[in-house]
């Protein structure tokens, strides 16, 4: 699949981190386990292009250190359920069939039964994990219209495969997550998202969708020049401004319009779906969902309630 | 060193010429007054080929001087080019001259490694991408080179400019000619033009009109690339105009209307100023101006 070099490196002491979040934007409090740094999927908008200095994919997997750190964090988190993921600096599944890095984590969370592991991906193959799966692992997919995938996510699985894989996870007793992230404005995007959400409603069991995130395209300034240089028409159609965190994002009225549009379509599938915004301002939460979330803790509390409802109590 | 007749030198041979955009007036006066003091360097061919001192030779010709002091060298052309480059290294090169040097090295068959290492003494980052920009720069028509030189366009903006096609470059230079352009203004204009080009496929004269100044052009482009932001900015201006803020009170709104709050800034000299300002602000609130401004930041108005 890739010519990129994979390099095994020494254990990094910061391998588990709180998602850094961004200034004045509400973060879900997700924690990242950075087993891999770099990605073979090479999506054109990927922020890793701006952050990582070379094409080498670094793998760091000191299992004892990781489980020790997970124990420390999970046991010390009385009152709410921690959510961990491996998809921050890489794709959780793209290399996993070869590297088998997730198996021990899936087993760990299955045995621990106190926290949730989310494997986020655009790669639709996790069959090697089927014997290990348990309700404490959430299989999540980024979802985008196929037209966008063809243009900007060329090495990833097509959307129908991602949705089929999500259904497979549901059929094997897992909850799945869906991430509409990045949502991108291009000519005809509304129609494409309408079809996509119809497909989701037809293929997946909404009761086994644990959460759905909505996040409109945003990226650091360093990537903006690269997108212009590479003439990424799909990515540059909308109206961008510099946010308070220095990142480029669509102007607020556009964000609100699109979030409302997607929210309505998704709620038509099932009004009980848990939908949240990824890295958005409090006033956007208020305008789109009509609820007041003032800070990260407010959103973390919503997640705790969601997990409590689905798992029948705090883990 | 020999005294060499001008007639034995091929003055039209510019294969080692690097100078660009230099005014010969002072040099001409100096040579007229004192003659050529520093000998020129000539390659030993028939006729001789100028290696270093081409501007001095131009002046000599203009002054009808018959012979010039010269050092004749019998070396290969690569060595001669290096000699030409190093002859003026102390004086320093402008960006076009650096481009000429690198372009000529490339054309003379120097290895990429040698060219990259020579970039260091030209005070340039030895990167392939930078080299590519410089080689393309040397091949530009003079009207573009003059524009770049006159506006001291940065390497970053040159790279951005090079991404436009020939007909677009011509329109851009025509539109920007005569403006006072700062680095950031130029960057912003190029960025907006690239966005328009990516969205539309090609820039036309409507996208790059001739405007009275750089700010007008920037506003014209902004309206096309950022219609919502432009509309919000206009609405804010209309409210501010109605408010007619007194000198001691200012209202600061996030230029991108992202922040859901606004800052009210007061300048006071004494307690009475505070009372006056608060009364004024209270009047703005009663008249609905502050609410109207806050509405603009909520993302519900376009």
Interface residues (C-beta under 8 A of the other chain):
Chain A: X24 X228 X229 X231 X232 X233 X236 X237 X239 X241 X242 X243 X244 X251 X252 X253 X254 X255 X256 X281 X282 X283 X284 X287
Chain B: X163 X191 X194 X195 X198 X199 X225 X226 X227 X228 X229 X254 X256 X257 X258 X259 X260 X297 X298 X299 X300 X301 X302
